[in-house]
Amino acid sequence: MNYPYYIVQWSEGRLRCPPHQRMISAVKRMYETGRIGGKKLVERQTQSPTEAKNLWAQDRMNRRVYVVKARNRHRELVRRPWELKETS
């Protein structure tokens, strides 16, 4: 993987009820209505900052952009994803 690269992260859909709890109808209903459970986390990696910006722009309220600048470095949150530009 070349550095820096960008990670765009968002959540979508609902988690399914675990198989061992599907027999309990009350728990199954709570999963289906969203009272318990959560959402699926989706991550996309891209080399291009413009592509990361375009992915972020599809749903600005639900998406986060991270950058990994070098090997053995943690991902850093991009505070202003609308300012991402192609670097030379």
Beta strands, then each sheet from edge to edge (+ up, - down):
strand 1: 5-12
strand 2: 40-46
strand 3: 63-68
strand 4: 76-77
sheet 1: 2+ 1- 3+ 4-
end
